[in-house]
Amino acid sequence: MSADRSPAPRAILGALLLSAAAHAAPEVEPVAPVPRLGYTVVARYPHDPRAFTQGLVFQQGALYEGTGLRGRSTLREVDLKTGRPRRQRRLDPTLFGEGITALGGRIYQVTWQAHRGFVYDRATFTPEAEFTYAGEGWGLTHDGARLILSDGTATLRVLDPKTFAEVGRIDVRAGGRPVERLNELEWVRGEILANVWQTPYIVRISPTTGAVTGVLDLSDLLPPSDRPGTDVLNGIAYDAAGDRLFVTGKLWPTLFEIALTPAK
């Protein structure tokens, strides 16, 4: 989504933190603690600092990225070691590219406000189909059978990957409160990881209950010396075969491989 939206409300951030009293505005009532996940940095890789990252996927040894901004939106396959695109497909310059996911030999990509999504052959990036959906498109992932779409609200929509009909919803809550601004999504070990837009947080979500089961604070991930000219944290990819987790941000110069540590 666009960088010109208003910041996430403090009430949302208060619902994500271990101690609402310590971090939230005075008018925000205390909420039930949400476990804070830890992490270690396993490796660092170059990332294209011109890529406004909206979606990130690792599938069968390849890294795919969807980028945004009108006139600059792309779908690309990225060389992990260099950060350079091996190949890419540009979207119509009127479109603002958003999240992507790979399922069954295809890549699905949504757009922000145009209500248009695209299906490509993963091996060639050849367009195979186009679909529409109500509301905005932000992030996209799948559970192995169904697509899961975020639209900036606290509700994730579950879509049939063939008909694109809505077949379910996941209402996301932390401490009993809705967690809005859910952005880039990734299915990891049976749960959903989601960036919370305009924050340094990734939340872990139960797909069955919608409960936030953990919060990952990545505010210290990108060194201060690398922050000028960058935008927010956004982009999660999981290599299921190698059990590797990758994260980055919009216009970031680095892609990080991280390992999660037990919740506290």
Secondary structure, DSSP 4 states (H G I P E B T S, - for coil): --TTSPPPPHHHHHHHSS-HHHHS-TTSPP----PEEEEEEEEEEE--TT--EEEEEEETTEEEEEE-STTT-EEEEE-TTT--EEEEEEPPTT--EEEEEEETTEEEEEESSS-EEEEEETTT--EEEEEE-SS----EEESSSSEEE--SSSEEEEE-TTT--EEEEEE-EETTEE---EEEEEEETTEEEEEETTSSEEEEE-TTT-BEEEEEE-TTSS-GGG-TT---EEEEEEETTTTEEEEEETT-SEEEEEEEE---
